[in-house]
Amino acid sequence: SLPEVCGDAAKFFDPLFMPDLAQKLETMWNDELERECLIKKGLTQIKKFDWEVCAEQTWAVLVASLKK
């Protein structure tokens, strides 16, 4: 679910390969432009999610399952 939620607003890493995590953290620490780019992408990505829409869609699924 992380790729669907985060889109291109996150840097993914192999959790079993610590040098990959270390490299991603080092890049975020040292590269201000990369950080700013991900922040902007994150602010865009978050607009795709809304609690009210989630509730409405969940309700629709529940109602549809009761009609079966």
Steps between C-alpha positions, in 0.01 A plus 500: 500500500791740547560564130131572452487738796835670458530501122821670394504714815715251692829323465457127545777272622568133554438443873734200494791701354606768746745672259197585283325665796821681598543635147141628487534668841831658404348637180205649688733651761741654250290584194273795576359508147403132520332560838306797365395301194368213713319742731323658201413159361371394842275804524360415157462131585310567823226678304405163352376381841200628692335347807152595384551334162646194675196478728259534207678232298518266799130551568416426137694172515327401825154581366571310177614194698177503702290495184655173383 
